């Protein structure tokens, strides 16, 4: 499998998923949209589309004009071509908007190690098979999906964010939280001014060390869940 990966910040890459892809012999090709790299003219040669997180918001098309083209590209890949899709954080929100849903500022931003709960659809479906009904994960977002695209299913939820994960059609999956994290993720992301500011506002100044320690204490569990989700995604999106 050769995966096209849309990135919006160089340090927000597929994280630990890179290890799993390499072990299985899959390849991936990043496009750094925030640095001016262009979307491909054709989807030929790509077997799936992954869209990662980023510090910008889906509605900031004036500041980031490429967002409009990215949404159209996602819609073409998913809706018209039926391409397997995995979206994380901003990639989750972009999928929703691209397919006709709505995204807006969170009433309560979620930043920290927090719990999400699978819905009935999530607990009985393929993507989260083998994961607990309630599990902890890293959250770092101040926007969220406010209205689902037509035909989408909510797979996970939390008290402060109704749409934590969703499925559209049979091959497109996305989640608001971060399953891809590695040992250096928290400190690396905290070097992004927008993220550092959001963290300080949500949980207090100088809390990044505590967040890093909380993730480090759970890193083996986080990475085990990520590997299971990765395997499940491959199974769920394979053509029958």
MDAnalysis code that builds the backbone (N, CA, C; Angstrom):
import MDAnalysis as mda
import numpy as np

u = mda.Universe.empty(720, n_residues=240, atom_resindex=np.repeat(np.arange(240), 3), trajectory=True)
u.add_TopologyAttr("name", ["N", "CA", "C"] * 240)
u.add_TopologyAttr("resid", np.arange(1, 241))
u.add_TopologyAttr("resname", ["UNK", "UNK", "UNK", "UNK", "UNK", "UNK", "UNK", "UNK", "UNK", "UNK", "UNK", "UNK", "UNK", "UNK", "UNK", "UNK", "UNK", "UNK", "UNK", "UNK", "UNK", "UNK", "UNK", "UNK", "UNK", "UNK", "UNK", "UNK", "UNK", "UNK", "UNK", "UNK", "UNK", "UNK", "UNK", "UNK", "UNK", "UNK", "UNK", "UNK", "UNK", "UNK", "UNK", "UNK", "UNK", "UNK", "UNK", "UNK", "UNK", "UNK", "UNK", "UNK", "UNK", "UNK", "UNK", "UNK", "UNK", "UNK", "UNK", "UNK", "UNK", "UNK", "UNK", "UNK", "UNK", "UNK", "UNK", "UNK", "UNK", "UNK", "UNK", "UNK", "UNK", "UNK", "UNK", "UNK", "UNK", "UNK", "UNK", "UNK", "UNK", "UNK", "UNK", "UNK", "UNK", "UNK", "UNK", "UNK", "UNK", "UNK", "UNK", "UNK", "UNK", "UNK", "UNK", "UNK", "UNK", "UNK", "UNK", "UNK", "UNK", "UNK", "UNK", "UNK", "UNK", "UNK", "UNK", "UNK", "UNK", "UNK", "UNK", "UNK", "UNK", "UNK", "UNK", "UNK", "UNK", "UNK", "UNK", "UNK", "UNK", "UNK", "UNK", "UNK", "UNK", "UNK", "UNK", "UNK", "UNK", "UNK", "UNK", "UNK", "UNK", "UNK", "UNK", "UNK", "UNK", "UNK", "UNK", "UNK", "UNK", "UNK", "UNK", "UNK", "UNK", "UNK", "UNK", "UNK", "UNK", "UNK", "UNK", "UNK", "UNK", "UNK", "UNK", "UNK", "UNK", "UNK", "UNK", "UNK", "UNK", "UNK", "UNK", "UNK", "UNK", "UNK", "UNK", "UNK", "UNK", "UNK", "UNK", "UNK", "UNK", "UNK", "UNK", "UNK", "UNK", "UNK", "UNK", "UNK", "UNK", "UNK", "UNK", "UNK", "UNK", "UNK", "UNK", "UNK", "UNK", "UNK", "UNK", "UNK", "UNK", "UNK", "UNK", "UNK", "UNK", "UNK", "UNK", "UNK", "UNK", "UNK", "UNK", "UNK", "UNK", "UNK", "UNK", "UNK", "UNK", "UNK", "UNK", "UNK", "UNK", "UNK", "UNK", "UNK", "UNK", "UNK", "UNK", "UNK", "UNK", "UNK", "UNK", "UNK", "UNK", "UNK", "UNK", "UNK", "UNK", "UNK", "UNK", "UNK", "UNK", "UNK", "UNK", "UNK", "UNK", "UNK", "UNK", "UNK"])
u.atoms.positions = np.array([
    [0.843, -1.192, 0.000],
    [0.000, 0.000, 0.000],
    [0.886, 1.252, 0.000],
    [0.544, 2.222, -0.825],
    [1.247, 3.506, -0.859],
    [0.254, 4.580, -0.431],
    [0.549, 5.253, 0.677],
    [-0.386, 6.173, 1.320],
    [0.045, 7.615, 1.106],
    [-0.876, 8.447, 0.669],
    [-0.648, 9.880, 0.577],
    [-1.003, 10.503, 1.923],
    [-0.071, 11.262, 2.495],
    [-0.268, 11.862, 3.815],
    [-0.228, 13.382, 3.683],
    [-1.333, 14.032, 4.009],
    [-1.390, 15.492, 4.000],
    [-1.034, 16.007, 5.392],
    [-0.008, 16.845, 5.447],
    [0.467, 17.391, 6.717],
    [0.312, 18.912, 6.722],
    [0.138, 19.451, 7.932],
    [-0.106, 20.885, 8.096],
    [0.911, 21.513, 9.039],
    [1.860, 20.717, 9.473],
    [2.942, 21.133, 10.350],
    [3.953, 19.997, 10.297],
    [5.203, 20.310, 10.028],
    [6.184, 19.252, 9.752],
    [6.302, 18.243, 10.893],
    [6.114, 18.687, 12.141],
    [6.255, 17.760, 13.271],
    [4.971, 16.976, 13.549],
    [3.898, 17.279, 12.824],
    [2.669, 16.494, 12.983],
    [2.565, 15.506, 11.830],
    [3.345, 14.472, 11.961],
    [3.441, 13.400, 10.977],
    [2.705, 12.166, 11.527],
    [2.744, 11.036, 10.846],
    [2.019, 9.858, 11.347],
    [2.571, 9.226, 12.623],
    [3.620, 9.775, 13.198],
    [4.081, 9.318, 14.495],
    [4.421, 7.842, 14.530],
    [3.907, 7.162, 15.542],
    [4.226, 5.745, 15.722],
    [3.686, 4.887, 14.579],
    [2.701, 5.379, 13.846],
    [2.204, 4.628, 12.691],
    [3.297, 4.412, 11.643],
    [4.301, 5.294, 11.616],
    [5.411, 5.122, 10.674],
    [6.120, 3.793, 10.907],
    [6.270, 3.427, 12.163],
    [6.914, 2.162, 12.517],
    [6.104, 0.983, 12.005],
    [4.796, 1.027, 12.204],
    [3.930, -0.077, 11.770],
    [3.932, -0.199, 10.252],
    [3.872, 0.927, 9.556],
    [3.884, 0.904, 8.099],
    [5.184, 0.292, 7.575],
    [6.296, 0.702, 8.164],
    [7.590, 0.182, 7.716],
    [7.701, -1.314, 7.960],
    [7.226, -1.766, 9.111],
    [7.293, -3.188, 9.432],
    [6.482, -4.025, 8.449],
    [5.392, -3.452, 7.949],
    [4.515, -4.189, 7.033],
    [4.868, -3.973, 5.567],
    [5.891, -3.158, 5.302],
    [6.297, -2.933, 3.924],
    [5.468, -1.919, 3.171],
    [4.646, -1.144, 3.880],
    [3.874, -0.084, 3.238],
    [4.728, 1.181, 3.137],
    [4.403, 2.029, 2.191],
    [5.115, 3.290, 2.020],
    [4.145, 4.454, 2.160],
    [4.706, 5.621, 2.467],
    [3.869, 6.807, 2.592],
    [4.614, 8.028, 2.061],
    [3.836, 8.956, 1.523],
    [4.390, 10.149, 0.872],
    [3.750, 11.390, 1.480],
    [4.531, 12.195, 2.211],
    [3.961, 13.393, 2.826],
    [3.919, 14.579, 1.873],
    [2.888, 15.392, 2.008],
    [2.810, 16.688, 1.334],
    [2.599, 17.731, 2.420],
    [3.532, 18.663, 2.534],
    [3.502, 19.683, 3.585],
    [2.765, 20.903, 3.049],
    [1.449, 20.915, 3.240],
    [0.620, 21.965, 2.652],
    [0.940, 23.339, 3.224],
    [1.275, 23.412, 4.504],
    [1.552, 24.695, 5.135],
    [2.838, 25.326, 4.618],
    [3.678, 24.533, 3.964],
    [4.930, 25.046, 3.413],
    [4.831, 25.295, 1.909],
    [3.634, 25.194, 1.377],
    [3.425, 25.521, -0.027],
    [3.521, 24.348, -0.979],
    [3.718, 23.142, -0.462],
    [3.751, 21.984, -1.356],
    [2.349, 21.752, -1.919],
    [2.299, 21.291, -3.157],
    [1.038, 21.214, -3.883],
    [0.402, 19.827, -3.810],
    [-0.915, 19.820, -3.830],
    [-1.657, 18.577, -3.929],
    [-1.419, 17.941, -5.294],
    [-1.403, 16.626, -5.385],
    [-1.217, 15.989, -6.691],
    [-2.432, 16.223, -7.591],
    [-2.178, 16.248, -8.891],
    [-3.271, 16.422, -9.843],
    [-4.157, 15.187, -9.918],
    [-3.569, 14.030, -9.613],
    [-4.292, 12.772, -9.743],
    [-4.095, 11.921, -8.487],
    [-5.078, 11.094, -8.211],
    [-4.980, 10.135, -7.104],
    [-4.373, 8.819, -7.560],
    [-4.064, 8.712, -8.827],
    [-3.459, 7.491, -9.349],
    [-2.131, 7.225, -8.631],
    [-1.921, 5.981, -8.271],
    [-0.684, 5.619, -7.595],
    [-0.779, 5.632, -6.087],
    [-1.898, 6.115, -5.555],
    [-2.107, 6.131, -4.103],
    [-3.230, 5.165, -3.740],
    [-3.026, 4.459, -2.635],
    [-4.004, 3.469, -2.193],
    [-4.857, 3.951, -1.025],
    [-4.451, 5.042, -0.393],
    [-5.191, 5.564, 0.759],
    [-4.761, 7.000, 0.998],
    [-5.584, 7.718, 1.742],
    [-5.311, 9.109, 2.102],
    [-5.375, 9.252, 3.616],
    [-4.285, 9.743, 4.198],
    [-4.258, 10.084, 5.613],
    [-4.101, 11.597, 5.721],
    [-4.835, 12.217, 6.649],
    [-4.746, 13.660, 6.865],
    [-4.492, 13.911, 8.345],
    [-3.389, 14.597, 8.622],
    [-2.927, 14.748, 9.990],
    [-3.456, 16.029, 10.629],
    [-2.990, 16.295, 11.849],
    [-3.407, 17.476, 12.584],
    [-2.649, 18.722, 12.157],
    [-2.979, 19.834, 12.799],
    [-2.311, 21.092, 12.500],
    [-2.874, 22.211, 13.359],
    [-2.127, 23.317, 13.502],
    [-2.546, 24.391, 14.396],
    [-3.593, 25.333, 13.819],
    [-3.867, 25.210, 12.531],
    [-4.872, 26.094, 11.924],
    [-6.277, 25.506, 12.106],
    [-7.295, 26.328, 11.845],
    [-8.680, 25.864, 11.927],
    [-9.267, 25.733, 10.529],
    [-10.265, 24.891, 10.403],
    [-10.828, 24.594, 9.083],
    [-11.399, 25.824, 8.399],
    [-11.841, 26.799, 9.183],
    [-12.498, 27.978, 8.611],
    [-11.503, 29.104, 8.268],
    [-10.223, 28.890, 8.497],
    [-9.230, 29.954, 8.272],
    [-8.710, 29.951, 6.828],
    [-9.629, 29.960, 5.884],
    [-9.237, 29.901, 4.476],
    [-8.575, 31.196, 4.002],
    [-8.872, 32.321, 4.649],
    [-8.207, 33.569, 4.275],
    [-6.726, 33.521, 4.620],
    [-6.409, 32.988, 5.801],
    [-5.007, 32.892, 6.221],
    [-4.292, 31.728, 5.540],
    [-5.036, 30.670, 5.230],
    [-4.456, 29.461, 4.643],
    [-5.308, 29.063, 3.425],
    [-5.122, 29.731, 2.293],
    [-5.989, 29.505, 1.127],
    [-6.009, 28.066, 0.634],
    [-4.955, 27.314, 0.900],
    [-4.898, 25.918, 0.453],
    [-5.927, 25.038, 1.141],
    [-6.505, 25.504, 2.254],
    [-7.522, 24.705, 2.945],
    [-8.716, 24.404, 2.039],
    [-9.103, 25.376, 1.232],
    [-10.255, 25.179, 0.341],
    [-9.973, 24.057, -0.651],
    [-8.784, 24.080, -1.244],
    [-8.417, 23.030, -2.192],
    [-8.275, 21.681, -1.488],
    [-7.777, 21.715, -0.260],
    [-7.615, 20.461, 0.481],
    [-8.968, 19.806, 0.747],
    [-9.949, 20.583, 1.129],
    [-11.279, 20.031, 1.379],
    [-11.868, 19.427, 0.107],
    [-11.688, 20.118, -1.008],
    [-12.194, 19.585, -2.280],
    [-11.457, 18.297, -2.645],
    [-10.176, 18.253, -2.362],
    [-9.370, 17.068, -2.645],
    [-9.847, 15.891, -1.796],
    [-10.104, 16.143, -0.510],
    [-10.595, 15.095, 0.386],
    [-11.953, 14.587, -0.090],
    [-12.821, 15.498, -0.463],
    [-14.148, 15.101, -0.938],
    [-14.040, 14.223, -2.185],
    [-13.172, 14.616, -3.096],
    [-12.994, 13.820, -4.322],
    [-12.447, 12.437, -3.988],
    [-11.461, 12.394, -3.096],
    [-10.853, 11.106, -2.759],
    [-11.844, 10.172, -2.078],
    [-12.599, 10.707, -1.135],
    [-13.464, 9.874, -0.295],
    [-14.818, 9.623, -0.949],
    [-15.476, 10.707, -1.381],
    [-16.845, 10.591, -1.869],
    [-16.897, 10.055, -3.306],
    [-16.017, 10.560, -4.160],
    [-16.071, 10.173, -5.564],
    [-15.256, 8.914, -5.861],
    [-14.097, 8.782, -5.203],
    [-13.202, 7.666, -5.514],
    [-13.273, 6.517, -4.512],
    [-13.959, 6.724, -3.385],
    [-14.061, 5.668, -2.389],
    [-12.729, 5.267, -1.786],
    [-11.805, 6.205, -1.688],
    [-10.461, 5.909, -1.191],
    [-10.467, 5.724, 0.326],
    [-9.749, 4.730, 0.841],
    [-9.618, 4.585, 2.289],
    [-9.021, 5.855, 2.900],
    [-9.547, 6.251, 4.052],
    [-9.168, 7.529, 4.660],
    [-8.966, 7.342, 6.154],
    [-7.944, 8.020, 6.675],
    [-7.747, 8.111, 8.120],
    [-7.420, 9.555, 8.447],
    [-8.227, 10.169, 9.297],
    [-8.002, 11.556, 9.686],
    [-7.809, 11.675, 11.179],
    [-6.839, 12.489, 11.580],
    [-6.550, 12.707, 12.988],
    [-6.622, 14.196, 13.309],
    [-7.398, 14.544, 14.316],
    [-7.542, 15.910, 14.821],
    [-8.023, 16.840, 13.703],
    [-7.180, 17.705, 13.166],
    [-7.607, 18.547, 12.045],
    [-8.084, 17.698, 10.872],
    [-7.436, 16.553, 10.653],
    [-7.857, 15.655, 9.573],
    [-9.251, 15.097, 9.779],
    [-9.666, 14.965, 11.031],
    [-11.027, 14.559, 11.390],
    [-12.006, 15.673, 11.049],
    [-11.652, 16.884, 11.427],
    [-12.522, 18.026, 11.175],
    [-12.637, 18.324, 9.680],
    [-11.527, 18.185, 8.961],
    [-11.556, 18.452, 7.522],
    [-12.425, 17.448, 6.781],
    [-12.396, 16.187, 7.213],
    [-13.266, 15.191, 6.597],
    [-14.725, 15.582, 6.788],
    [-15.078, 15.969, 7.997],
    [-16.462, 16.352, 8.275],
    [-16.900, 17.517, 7.389],
    [-16.067, 18.543, 7.316],
    [-16.432, 19.716, 6.511],
    [-16.468, 19.390, 5.023],
    [-15.512, 18.605, 4.579],
    [-15.446, 18.267, 3.160],
    [-16.693, 17.537, 2.693],
    [-17.328, 16.799, 3.596],
    [-18.487, 15.999, 3.235],
    [-19.810, 16.669, 3.608],
    [-19.744, 17.940, 4.032],
    [-20.969, 18.679, 4.292],
    [-21.313, 18.880, 5.747],
    [-20.454, 18.463, 6.668],
    [-20.677, 18.698, 8.084],
    [-20.224, 20.090, 8.491],
    [-20.253, 20.355, 9.794],
    [-19.878, 21.671, 10.309],
    [-18.858, 21.525, 11.426],
    [-17.903, 22.460, 11.442],
    [-16.865, 22.504, 12.471],
    [-16.861, 23.900, 13.075],
    [-16.640, 23.987, 14.380],
    [-16.582, 25.288, 15.039],
    [-15.746, 25.225, 16.292],
    [-15.560, 26.358, 16.962],
    [-14.777, 26.382, 18.202],
    [-15.418, 25.524, 19.284],
    [-14.585, 24.868, 20.057],
    [-15.076, 24.054, 21.174],
    [-15.574, 24.960, 22.294],
    [-16.684, 24.588, 22.899],
    [-17.119, 25.307, 24.091],
    [-16.148, 25.054, 25.232],
    [-15.645, 23.827, 25.311],
    [-14.639, 23.467, 26.309],
    [-13.487, 22.768, 25.595],
    [-12.403, 23.480, 25.295],
    [-11.260, 22.826, 24.655],
    [-10.766, 21.652, 25.493],
    [-10.335, 20.610, 24.814],
    [-9.814, 19.422, 25.493],
    [-8.303, 19.350, 25.259],
    [-7.549, 19.489, 26.326],
    [-6.096, 19.377, 26.249],
    [-5.632, 18.600, 27.473],
    [-4.972, 17.477, 27.218],
    [-4.518, 16.621, 28.312],
    [-4.779, 15.165, 28.002],
    [-4.476, 14.314, 28.968],
    [-4.816, 12.900, 28.865],
    [-6.227, 12.748, 29.411],
    [-7.163, 12.457, 28.527],
    [-8.577, 12.437, 28.872],
    [-9.230, 11.172, 28.338],
    [-10.392, 10.863, 28.877],
    [-11.102, 9.655, 28.466],
    [-12.055, 9.931, 27.307],
    [-12.174, 8.936, 26.435],
    [-13.238, 8.904, 25.446],
    [-13.985, 7.596, 25.618],
    [-15.227, 7.571, 25.173],
    [-16.065, 6.385, 25.301],
    [-16.608, 5.998, 23.942],
    [-16.510, 4.725, 23.623],
    [-17.054, 4.237, 22.367],
    [-18.577, 4.249, 22.416],
    [-19.184, 4.609, 21.312],
    [-20.624, 4.473, 21.171],
    [-20.947, 3.007, 20.878],
    [-22.221, 2.697, 20.770],
    [-22.615, 1.330, 20.408],
    [-22.039, 0.962, 19.041],
    [-22.095, 1.923, 18.107],
    [-21.544, 1.658, 16.775],
    [-20.038, 1.459, 16.829],
    [-19.364, 2.231, 17.667],
    [-17.921, 2.098, 17.792],
    [-17.511, 0.805, 18.453],
    [-18.246, 0.406, 19.497],
    [-17.910, -0.820, 20.223],
    [-18.186, -2.074, 19.415],
    [-19.134, -2.006, 18.491],
    [-19.495, -3.188, 17.702],
    [-18.830, -3.199, 16.327],
    [-18.132, -2.111, 15.988],
    [-17.512, -2.012, 14.675],
    [-16.092, -2.546, 14.653],
    [-15.452, -2.406, 13.503],
    [-14.119, -2.980, 13.298],
    [-13.010, -2.079, 13.829],
    [-13.108, -0.756, 13.657],
    [-11.976, 0.128, 13.900],
    [-11.449, 0.038, 15.326],
    [-12.333, -0.031, 16.300],
    [-11.909, -0.033, 17.696],
    [-11.998, -1.420, 18.321],
    [-12.094, -2.439, 17.498],
    [-12.142, -3.808, 18.008],
    [-10.894, -4.097, 18.840],
    [-11.093, -4.625, 20.042],
    [-9.968, -4.948, 20.911],
    [-9.573, -3.820, 21.842],
    [-10.124, -2.621, 21.656],
    [-9.863, -1.515, 22.568],
    [-10.965, -1.456, 23.622],
    [-10.672, -0.921, 24.811],
    [-11.706, -0.807, 25.848],
    [-12.838, 0.113, 25.410],
    [-13.994, -0.068, 26.000],
    [-15.126, 0.814, 25.703],
    [-14.812, 2.242, 26.159],
    [-14.085, 2.378, 27.251],
    [-13.607, 3.676, 27.734],
    [-12.082, 3.603, 27.813],
    [-11.407, 4.553, 27.197],
    [-9.946, 4.546, 27.257],
    [-9.406, 5.968, 27.281],
    [-8.184, 6.091, 27.776],
    [-7.518, 7.381, 27.835],
    [-6.734, 7.630, 26.545],
    [-6.579, 8.908, 26.206],
    [-5.818, 9.280, 25.015],
    [-5.388, 10.735, 25.157],
    [-4.460, 11.140, 24.299],
    [-4.038, 12.537, 24.289],
    [-5.019, 13.367, 23.466],
    [-5.498, 14.433, 24.073],
    [-6.338, 15.419, 23.388],
    [-5.587, 16.744, 23.333],
    [-5.735, 17.450, 22.198],
    [-5.094, 18.771, 22.095],
    [-5.841, 19.561, 21.025],
    [-7.073, 19.956, 21.347],
    [-7.882, 20.646, 20.338],
    [-8.788, 21.688, 20.960],
    [-9.015, 22.747, 20.196],
    [-9.904, 23.839, 20.612],
    [-11.027, 24.055, 19.609],
    [-11.162, 23.122, 18.656],
    [-12.274, 23.124, 17.694],
    [-12.813, 21.710, 17.629],
    [-14.016, 21.549, 17.088],
    [-14.624, 20.229, 17.055],
    [-15.702, 20.169, 15.969],
    [-16.083, 18.953, 15.632],
    [-17.181, 18.741, 14.692],
    [-18.489, 19.068, 15.400],
    [-19.215, 20.017, 14.860],
    [-20.482, 20.454, 15.448],
    [-21.684, 19.751, 14.835],
    [-21.581, 19.414, 13.554],
    [-22.663, 18.723, 12.854],
    [-22.045, 17.688, 11.930],
    [-22.576, 16.477, 11.974],
    [-22.052, 15.386, 11.163],
    [-22.419, 15.548, 9.691],
    [-21.573, 15.055, 8.806],
    [-21.994, 14.941, 7.405],
    [-23.139, 13.935, 7.306],
    [-23.969, 14.098, 6.305],
    [-25.052, 13.155, 6.098],
    [-24.482, 11.750, 5.915],
    [-25.036, 10.796, 6.643],
    [-24.611, 9.413, 6.526],
    [-23.479, 9.004, 7.436],
    [-22.920, 9.944, 8.211],
    [-21.809, 9.610, 9.111],
    [-22.321, 8.980, 10.408],
    [-21.486, 8.148, 10.998],
    [-21.773, 7.523, 12.288],
    [-20.754, 7.979, 13.317],
    [-21.210, 8.284, 14.524],
    [-20.305, 8.611, 15.624],
    [-19.820, 7.306, 16.259],
    [-18.512, 7.156, 16.357],
    [-17.923, 5.932, 16.917],
    [-17.415, 6.115, 18.335],
    [-17.128, 7.363, 18.725],
    [-16.639, 7.632, 20.081],
    [-17.055, 9.033, 20.473],
    [-17.176, 9.252, 21.775],
    [-17.668, 10.529, 22.276],
    [-17.024, 10.833, 23.624],
    [-17.227, 12.060, 24.104],
    [-16.786, 12.452, 25.447],
    [-17.726, 13.531, 25.953],
    [-17.715, 13.822, 27.242],
    [-18.639, 14.833, 27.765],
    [-18.491, 16.206, 27.114],
    [-17.276, 16.572, 26.711],
    [-17.041, 17.897, 26.161],
    [-16.924, 17.928, 24.636],
    [-17.034, 16.773, 24.001],
    [-16.921, 16.717, 22.539],
    [-17.731, 15.526, 22.040],
    [-18.880, 15.809, 21.448],
    [-19.809, 14.734, 21.082],
    [-19.249, 13.820, 19.993],
    [-18.489, 14.400, 19.061],
    [-17.999, 13.608, 17.922],
    [-16.490, 13.403, 18.067],
    [-16.109, 12.397, 18.829],
    [-14.692, 12.092, 19.035],
    [-14.136, 11.217, 17.914],
    [-14.969, 10.425, 17.317],
    [-14.545, 9.603, 16.181],
    [-15.760, 9.349, 15.317],
    [-15.514, 9.204, 14.013],
    [-16.643, 8.964, 13.118],
    [-16.227, 8.079, 11.949],
    [-17.243, 7.524, 11.342],
    [-17.102, 6.699, 10.143],
    [-18.041, 7.263, 9.085],
    [-17.547, 7.346, 7.844],
    [-18.411, 7.745, 6.738],
    [-18.254, 6.710, 5.638],
    [-19.365, 6.213, 5.155],
    [-19.299, 5.151, 4.165],
    [-18.672, 3.908, 4.778],
    [-17.927, 3.189, 3.988],
    [-17.329, 1.947, 4.487],
    [-15.821, 2.028, 4.656],
    [-15.200, 3.146, 4.200],
    [-13.740, 3.159, 4.194],
    [-13.121, 4.445, 4.720],
    [-13.916, 5.358, 5.248],
    [-13.389, 6.619, 5.774],
    [-13.607, 6.688, 7.282],
    [-12.510, 6.878, 8.004],
    [-12.542, 6.924, 9.465],
    [-11.731, 8.119, 9.947],
    [-12.170, 8.695, 11.058],
    [-11.417, 9.820, 11.610],
    [-11.667, 9.920, 13.106],
    [-10.740, 10.587, 13.784],
    [-10.880, 10.771, 15.226],
    [-10.286, 12.102, 15.650],
    [-10.889, 12.696, 16.669],
    [-10.448, 13.993, 17.171],
    [-9.188, 13.865, 18.020],
    [-9.018, 12.748, 18.670],
    [-7.901, 12.538, 19.596],
    [-6.688, 11.972, 18.861],
    [-5.587, 11.861, 19.592],
    [-4.314, 11.466, 18.987],
    [-3.908, 10.066, 19.429],
    [-3.865, 9.148, 18.450],
    [-3.406, 7.781, 18.697],
    [-1.956, 7.588, 18.263],
    [-1.405, 8.564, 17.572],
    [-0.117, 8.394, 16.902],
    [1.081, 8.814, 17.737],
    [0.885, 9.189, 18.999],
    [1.932, 9.871, 19.741],
    [3.128, 8.973, 20.059],
    [4.267, 9.643, 20.186],
    [5.530, 9.003, 20.525],
    [6.140, 9.716, 21.730],
    [7.323, 9.281, 22.125],
    [7.944, 9.801, 23.345],
    [8.195, 11.307, 23.293],
    [8.483, 11.846, 22.103],
    [8.826, 13.266, 22.019],
    [7.658, 14.147, 21.586],
    [6.480, 13.565, 21.433],
    [5.362, 14.305, 20.837],
    [4.976, 15.547, 21.619],
    [4.800, 15.437, 22.921],
    [4.280, 16.563, 23.704],
    [5.233, 17.750, 23.639],
    [6.509, 17.526, 23.882],
    [7.452, 18.643, 23.872],
    [7.624, 19.210, 22.464],
    [7.601, 18.354, 21.466],
    [7.738, 18.832, 20.089],
    [6.551, 19.698, 19.692],
    [5.353, 19.238, 19.989],
    [4.167, 20.014, 19.645],
    [4.075, 21.297, 20.457],
    [4.589, 21.277, 21.669],
    [4.522, 22.481, 22.501],
    [5.420, 23.595, 21.970],
    [6.298, 23.274, 21.045],
    [7.110, 24.310, 20.390],
    [6.317, 25.076, 19.336],
    [5.117, 24.594, 19.002],
    [4.235, 25.304, 18.073],
    [3.461, 26.359, 18.883],
    [3.619, 27.630, 18.586],
    [3.029, 28.678, 19.441],
    [1.541, 28.505, 19.709],
    [0.771, 28.129, 18.679],
    [-0.674, 27.977, 18.874],
    [-0.986, 26.874, 19.875],
    [-0.227, 25.807, 19.830],
    [-0.453, 24.693, 20.756],
    [-0.031, 25.059, 22.174],
    [1.127, 25.714, 22.294],
    [1.594, 26.121, 23.613],
    [0.605, 27.081, 24.265],
    [0.086, 28.021, 23.473],
    [-0.879, 28.965, 24.008],
    [-2.170, 28.294, 24.439],
    [-2.625, 27.341, 23.642],
    [-3.857, 26.626, 23.994],
    [-3.657, 25.797, 25.255],
    [-2.498, 25.181, 25.388],
    [-2.210, 24.380, 26.585],
    [-2.190, 25.273, 27.818],
    [-1.478, 26.391, 27.724],
    [-1.404, 27.302, 28.873],
    [-2.795, 27.778, 29.288],
    [-3.640, 28.085, 28.299],
    [-4.981, 28.599, 28.589],
    [-5.878, 27.535, 29.198],
    [-5.726, 26.300, 28.730],
    [-6.638, 25.235, 29.166],
    [-6.253, 24.621, 30.499],
    [-4.957, 24.372, 30.701],
    [-4.568, 23.648, 31.925],
    [-3.531, 24.382, 32.765],
    [-3.101, 25.565, 32.302],
    [-2.206, 26.379, 33.107],
    [-0.805, 26.449, 32.548],
    [-0.157, 27.568, 32.811],
    [1.201, 27.774, 32.334],
    [2.155, 26.761, 32.955],
    [3.158, 26.385, 32.181],
    [4.216, 25.481, 32.650],
    [3.703, 24.086, 33.010],
    [2.590, 23.669, 32.385],
    [2.044, 22.336, 32.646],
    [2.510, 21.306, 31.623],
    [3.331, 21.738, 30.678],
    [3.728, 20.810, 29.627],
    [4.524, 19.631, 30.174],
    [5.326, 19.868, 31.215],
    [6.107, 18.769, 31.798],
    [5.195, 17.736, 32.431],
    [4.116, 18.199, 33.059],
    [3.157, 17.266, 33.657],
    [2.437, 16.469, 32.575],
    [2.070, 17.132, 31.492],
    [1.400, 16.427, 30.401],
    [2.345, 15.404, 29.773],
    [3.593, 15.789, 29.594],
    [4.582, 14.861, 29.039],
    [4.736, 13.643, 29.936],
    [4.773, 13.857, 31.246],
    [4.924, 12.742, 32.187],
    [3.700, 11.840, 32.171],
    [2.528, 12.443, 32.049],
    [1.296, 11.650, 31.995],
    [1.281, 10.764, 30.755],
    [1.740, 11.299, 29.635],
    [1.808, 10.495, 28.409],
    [2.885, 9.427, 28.512],
    [4.028, 9.776, 29.076],
    [5.126, 8.813, 29.204],
    [4.711, 7.613, 30.051],
    [3.943, 7.866, 31.100],
    [3.504, 6.778, 31.976],
    [2.555, 5.817, 31.281],
    [1.933, 6.276, 30.205],
    [0.951, 5.467, 29.476],
    [1.422, 5.108, 28.063],
    [2.666, 5.426, 27.734],
    [3.098, 5.321, 26.343],
    [2.991, 3.902, 25.800],
    [3.351, 2.903, 26.585],
    [3.249, 1.530, 26.088],
    [1.807, 1.186, 25.746],
    [0.883, 1.580, 26.619],
    [-0.539, 1.320, 26.366],
    [-1.016, 2.107, 25.153],
    [-0.620, 3.379, 25.063],
    [-1.008, 4.198, 23.913],
    [-0.531, 3.557, 22.608],
    [0.717, 3.119, 22.584],
    [1.276, 2.548, 21.357],
    [0.662, 1.202, 21.029],
    [0.329, 0.412, 22.047],
    [-0.356, -0.861, 21.798],
    [-1.734, -0.614, 21.190],
    [-2.453, 0.389, 21.718],
    [-3.771, 0.709, 21.161],
    [-3.634, 1.228, 19.734],
    [-2.601, 2.027, 19.486],
    [-2.380, 2.550, 18.144],
    [-2.125, 1.424, 17.150],
    [-1.354, 0.433, 17.561],
    [-1.067, -0.679, 16.655],
    [-2.323, -1.475, 16.357],
    [-3.145, -1.681, 17.382],
    [-4.390, -2.417, 17.157],
    [-5.315, -1.630, 16.225],
    [-5.401, -0.315, 16.448],
    [-6.247, 0.502, 15.586],
    [-5.731, 0.498, 14.148],
    [-4.420, 0.562, 13.988],
    [-3.812, 0.516, 12.652],
    [-4.171, -0.787, 11.935],
    [-4.045, -1.906, 12.615],
    [-4.394, -3.203, 12.026],
    [-5.882, -3.235, 11.678],
    [-6.695, -2.725, 12.599],
    [-8.141, -2.702, 12.354],
    [-8.492, -1.834, 11.154],
    [-7.811, -0.680, 11.026],
    [-8.077, 0.211, 9.896],
    [-7.749, -0.482, 8.574],
    [-6.626, -1.191, 8.534],
    [-6.273, -1.922, 7.323],
    [-7.357, -2.937, 6.958],
    [-7.863, -3.630, 7.950],
    [-8.907, -4.631, 7.710],
    [-10.215, -3.970, 7.288],
    [-10.554, -2.875, 7.957],
    [-11.844, -2.222, 7.694],
    [-11.899, -1.591, 6.317],
    [-10.755, -1.144, 5.808],
    [-10.765, -0.421, 4.554],
    [-10.366, -1.269, 3.356],
    [-10.020, -2.525, 3.597],
    [-9.653, -3.418, 2.484],
    [-10.883, -3.665, 1.610],
    [-10.688, -3.697, 0.337],
    [-11.798, -3.985, -0.581],
    [-12.191, -5.459, -0.456],
    [-13.480, -5.716, -0.419],
    [-13.948, -7.093, -0.346],
    [-14.298, -7.594, -1.732],
])
